[in-house]
Amino acid sequence: MSAVFHSDSAQSYWSMHPRARGPRHAHVTVIGAGIVGLTTAAALSRSGHEVTVIDAAAHVGRGTSFGNGCQLSYGYVAPLAQPSLLPELPSLLLAKNAPLKIVPRLDPAQWRWMMEFLLACRGSTARQSSLELLALGSLSRHETDLWLRDADPAQLKYSETGKLVLLPSAQALAKAEAQVRLQAAHGPLQRCIGEDEALRIEPALARFKGRIAGAIHTPSECAIDSHALCLALERQLRARGVEFKLGQRVTGFARAGRRVAQLIANGQALDVDGLVLATGPATAAVARMLGFSLPVYPLKGYSITARIVDAAGVPRVSITDAARKVVYARIGDHLRVAGVAEIRGYDRSIQADRIAELVGHTREAFGAAVDLDSVSEWSGLRPATPTSVPIIGASPLDNVFLNVGHGALGLTLAFGSAATIAHKMSAL
Ligand SMILES: Cc1cc2nc3c(=O)[nH]c(=O)nc-3n(C[C@H](O)[C@H](O)[C@H](O)COP(=O)(O)OP(=O)(O)OC[C@H]3O[C@@H](n4cnc5c(N)ncnc54)[C@H](O)[C@@H]3O)c2cc1C
């Protein structure tokens, strides 16, 4: 069990930030009850705001926060947009089932996003994005650990067993080494290691022998059940008096000059004082209703969850198989396997061939140690910005704030992003 839960420090998540004196937005409505909206509500409640959380779904955590990879990956944050991606673009467009796949659509928003993504592939932008993500990751680690002090790790299936990013070739290892050097002064302890050492750290990787050139090892990384975390946050927030309006889709807003005066949900108008968008992949549509645009576009991914049959044959360390772009995390007595990034719009249907790929990779990696005959299947949309850096702060409207665009790292960055937006709003 993590040292986090044994600290004898008197500090707790709720005592860390004294109530903001007379916050300007005494009442804040948060749209979105995913991991980002729920942590935002917690940070705002801690700062002394009254909070209402509103979501279209009947239950919290039913969007992208439901079935993700469950890795708290604070220390290896390379953005998707990299110079090395540019030569691969033709194959991403043409290959039938590449792990990263672009399916062009008649959608100007997709083309605009792709143009900005290509610009973000510049080396200088990728470096800057890495450093911003690391700083946010470091704040998030601090905030998540504080919150976990009062939590039940077993209920959240929390583990702190480290992470290995498996690299298939000497070239991939050299590229990863450059990223580790860039991150060295800013992130947690991280080392490039050879195949033998990787297999010693995680013996359940025996089947990878001869398939990898080495790995990046980050001993301090963690995993947590993302959906269980959402449910725990909801319970805690209700106990603190946060109001939940679930099953209520926001379909419009009434403006008064540069402010939003009301939102319309399920046909009813609700008064708004302060407003935070934590709307995940629906962000661009909600921003359009408010009269501005935001570069958040969905990157579709998939996961399977399989029961562990032979504990010794399944890794305790979180794994990223960089060649196949698949992540593995142990969630209690199940293995969560997630992967695929498709730039193809908002369709969330589950494609059987993508699930079959994940099952195939898992079988190849861990054989009969997991029950692959009856897996839970899921697809979700990562709310991605072109640079992979989320948008946290003010909007063009005076009383509307943004905590959106967390892409492939929303679970990891949620608590840090929430602290950031609450600080910005309380400072006003
Ligand atoms: C396959 C996959 C694997 C991943 N693995 C990891 C991982 O290992 N680690 C990690 O850190 N991250 C991971 N992620 C990313 C992470 O899951 C997301 O970044 C995160 O869940 C985003 O949270 P969110 O709260 O912004 O969005 P969501 O969870 O989607 O929540 C947004 C909420 O807003 C609500 N909403 C939107 N519009 C409206 C409206 N008009 N009215 C009312 N409600 C509205 C929705 O109903 C939804 O509940 C993964 C993602 C995928 C797809």
The ligand as an SDF file (V2000), in Angstrom:
LIG
                    3D

 53 58  0  0  0  0  0  0  0  0999 V2000
   -9.1620    4.4980  -24.4500 C   0  0  0  0  0  0  0  0  0  0  0  0
   -8.8040    5.6070  -23.4650 C   0  0  0  0  0  0  0  0  0  0  0  0
   -7.8170    5.3690  -22.5320 C   0  0  0  0  0  0  0  0  0  0  0  0
   -7.4590    6.3830  -21.6340 C   0  0  0  0  0  0  0  0  0  0  0  0
   -6.5180    6.1070  -20.6560 N   0  0  0  0  0  0  0  0  0  0  0  0
   -6.1810    7.0760  -19.7790 C   0  0  0  0  0  0  0  0  0  0  0  0
   -5.2260    6.8060  -18.7470 C   0  0  0  0  0  0  0  0  0  0  0  0
   -4.7490    5.6650  -18.5940 O   0  0  0  0  0  0  0  0  0  0  0  0
   -4.8740    7.8150  -17.9150 N   0  0  0  0  0  0  0  0  0  0  0  0
   -5.3940    9.0810  -18.0370 C   0  0  0  0  0  0  0  0  0  0  0  0
   -4.9940    9.9650  -17.2960 O   0  0  0  0  0  0  0  0  0  0  0  0
   -6.3420    9.3580  -18.9800 N   0  0  0  0  0  0  0  0  0  0  0  0
   -6.7390    8.3870  -19.8480 C   0  0  0  0  0  0  0  0  0  0  0  0
   -7.6700    8.6670  -20.8220 N   0  0  0  0  0  0  0  0  0  0  0  0
   -8.1970   10.0260  -20.9400 C   0  0  0  0  0  0  0  0  0  0  0  0
   -9.2720   10.3280  -19.9120 C   0  0  0  0  0  0  0  0  0  0  0  0
  -10.1910    9.2680  -19.8290 O   0  0  0  0  0  0  0  0  0  0  0  0
   -9.9970   11.6210  -20.3040 C   0  0  0  0  0  0  0  0  0  0  0  0
   -9.0570   12.6490  -20.5320 O   0  0  0  0  0  0  0  0  0  0  0  0
  -10.9430   12.0690  -19.1940 C   0  0  0  0  0  0  0  0  0  0  0  0
  -11.8300   11.0290  -18.8450 O   0  0  0  0  0  0  0  0  0  0  0  0
  -11.7300   13.3070  -19.6170 C   0  0  0  0  0  0  0  0  0  0  0  0
  -12.5830   13.6250  -18.5530 O   0  0  0  0  0  0  0  0  0  0  0  0
  -13.6820   14.7510  -18.7040 P   0  0  0  0  0  0  0  0  0  0  0  0
  -14.3250   14.8800  -17.3900 O   0  0  0  0  0  0  0  0  0  0  0  0
  -13.0700   15.9450  -19.3630 O   0  0  0  0  0  0  0  0  0  0  0  0
  -14.6950   14.1600  -19.7990 O   0  0  0  0  0  0  0  0  0  0  0  0
  -15.9140   13.1450  -19.5860 P   0  0  0  0  0  0  0  0  0  0  0  0
  -15.5840   12.0680  -18.6400 O   0  0  0  0  0  0  0  0  0  0  0  0
  -16.3530   12.7200  -20.9480 O   0  0  0  0  0  0  0  0  0  0  0  0
  -17.0280   14.0330  -18.9070 O   0  0  0  0  0  0  0  0  0  0  0  0
  -17.6830   15.0720  -19.6060 C   0  0  0  0  0  0  0  0  0  0  0  0
  -19.1100   15.0920  -19.1070 C   0  0  0  0  0  0  0  0  0  0  0  0
  -19.7630   16.2490  -19.6370 O   0  0  0  0  0  0  0  0  0  0  0  0
  -21.0990   15.9190  -19.8760 C   0  0  0  0  0  0  0  0  0  0  0  0
  -21.6500   16.8490  -20.8680 N   0  0  0  0  0  0  0  0  0  0  0  0
  -21.1080   17.2070  -22.0450 C   0  0  0  0  0  0  0  0  0  0  0  0
  -21.9250   18.0710  -22.6820 N   0  0  0  0  0  0  0  0  0  0  0  0
  -22.9910   18.2840  -21.8750 C   0  0  0  0  0  0  0  0  0  0  0  0
  -24.1690   19.0640  -21.9790 C   0  0  0  0  0  0  0  0  0  0  0  0
  -24.4290   19.8100  -23.0580 N   0  0  0  0  0  0  0  0  0  0  0  0
  -25.0450   19.0360  -20.9570 N   0  0  0  0  0  0  0  0  0  0  0  0
  -24.8040   18.3080  -19.8490 C   0  0  0  0  0  0  0  0  0  0  0  0
  -23.7070   17.5200  -19.7050 N   0  0  0  0  0  0  0  0  0  0  0  0
  -22.8220   17.5130  -20.7080 C   0  0  0  0  0  0  0  0  0  0  0  0
  -21.0360   14.4860  -20.4020 C   0  0  0  0  0  0  0  0  0  0  0  0
  -22.2940   13.8330  -20.2370 O   0  0  0  0  0  0  0  0  0  0  0  0
  -19.9260   13.8910  -19.5650 C   0  0  0  0  0  0  0  0  0  0  0  0
  -20.4330   13.1960  -18.4350 O   0  0  0  0  0  0  0  0  0  0  0  0
   -8.0770    7.6530  -21.7200 C   0  0  0  0  0  0  0  0  0  0  0  0
   -9.0930    7.8810  -22.6520 C   0  0  0  0  0  0  0  0  0  0  0  0
   -9.4690    6.8520  -23.5140 C   0  0  0  0  0  0  0  0  0  0  0  0
  -10.5770    7.0920  -24.5120 C   0  0  0  0  0  0  0  0  0  0  0  0
  1  2  1  0
  2  3  1  0
  2 52  2  0
  3  4  2  0
  4  5  1  0
  4 50  1  0
  5  6  2  0
  6  7  1  0
  6 13  1  0
  7  8  2  0
  7  9  1  0
  9 10  1  0
 10 11  2  0
 10 12  1  0
 12 13  2  0
 13 14  1  0
 14 15  1  0
 14 50  1  0
 15 16  1  0
 16 17  1  0
 16 18  1  0
 18 19  1  0
 18 20  1  0
 20 21  1  0
 20 22  1  0
 22 23  1  0
 23 24  1  0
 24 25  2  0
 24 26  1  0
 24 27  1  0
 27 28  1  0
 28 29  2  0
 28 30  1  0
 28 31  1  0
 31 32  1  0
 32 33  1  0
 33 34  1  0
 33 48  1  0
 34 35  1  0
 35 36  1  0
 35 46  1  0
 36 37  1  0
 36 45  1  0
 37 38  2  0
 38 39  1  0
 39 40  1  0
 39 45  2  0
 40 41  1  0
 40 42  2  0
 42 43  1  0
 43 44  2  0
 44 45  1  0
 46 47  1  0
 46 48  1  0
 48 49  1  0
 50 51  2  0
 51 52  1  0
 52 53  1  0
M  END
$$$$
